Each structure stands twice: as structure tokens, then as C-alpha cells.
Amino acid sequence: MKKEDFELGVLRPEDADEATLLFVENVDKSYISHGEMQIGRAISESEWAENLYDQVRAEIIEIVSQDTVALPCCRNKEGKLVGWAICSLNLEYRYAELEDLVVKCDSRKNGIGKLLIESCEKFVKDNYINQIFLESGILNYSAHSFFSKFEYKKCSHVFRKILD
């Protein structure tokens, strides 16, 4: 497949089910970072919450109409969703956060992730913000490598302690 085989668009409310299914079918436990645990998507570093589908779907529906959020997506020639991202702006503190980026497993390494990253970065620049943060699961080595190719640098470690 080539870049021309995909069309860049924007997630709409009616895409919530397809986008959610793409997420739950194409991320494994290595995707889990502290953010997934903080908002209840995951119950530990290695276990998704039972209600993951419902939670991701609700998040998409909630943010799809917000003007401080970019929701780029890619579709194949058949119109099927093969990737999407969520990038939100914090206008008060002047930064953006790449909250999610997921590409269908059998569509990876075809430039879809690059299209999504570039779309998010354009959205951020168009809003006069010059930094994007993201988090990635500690064992998500393929994502670490992917983001490094786009000059994203590790800037912290996150620690957690469960209290009795």
C-alpha cells in the first residue's frame, strides 16, 4: 500500500463505534501508560479495564465537537477506518497533548501514523503552540521508536505507588 491508498479526514460522532473497535482490536497491553490507569481505561500496567470499549467510545463522543481537539483519521480506499489520533490543546499553559494514536495492525508501516502525526502537528502550530507532549507505555518499544523518528524526546519518568 502507498500513501495515496489512504484518505486523511476527521473523526465524526457517527465514527465512534468504528473508531472504538479499531482501538480495542489493535492496541495490546504495552500501550497502557499512566494516563490509561488514571482515567480508568486500565486497572494496571498490564490489564485493560473490562469496560474499555464503552469508555473509549464515550471519550470520542465527548470530545468530537470540541474546538481545542484535533481528531484526524485515515480511511482506506474502501472507506474503512485504518487509523486515528486525538490531540488536545491546553490554551492556558500553551502546550498540546497527543492523547492517542492508533493504526490498524495490518495497515502499519504504510505512512498512516506519519499522516496522523503531521495532521496533529499542523493543528498545534495553527494554534500558535510550539510543544506537544505524549505518553507511552513503558514496554511499548515500537511506539517509542516510531515517535523518536519524528524527533519526540523522552523528558520524564512517571512513578506510581499503590497505598494499602
Buried (B, 14 or more C-beta within 10 A) or exposed (E): BEEEBBEBBEBEEEBBEBBBBBBEEBBEBBBBBBBBBEEEBBBEBEEBBEEBBEBBBEBBBEBBEEEEBBBBBBBBEEEEBBBBBBBBBEEEEEBBBBBBBBBBEEBBEBBBBBBBBBBBBEBBEEBEBEEBEBBBBBBBEEBBEBBEEEEBEEEEEEEEEEEE
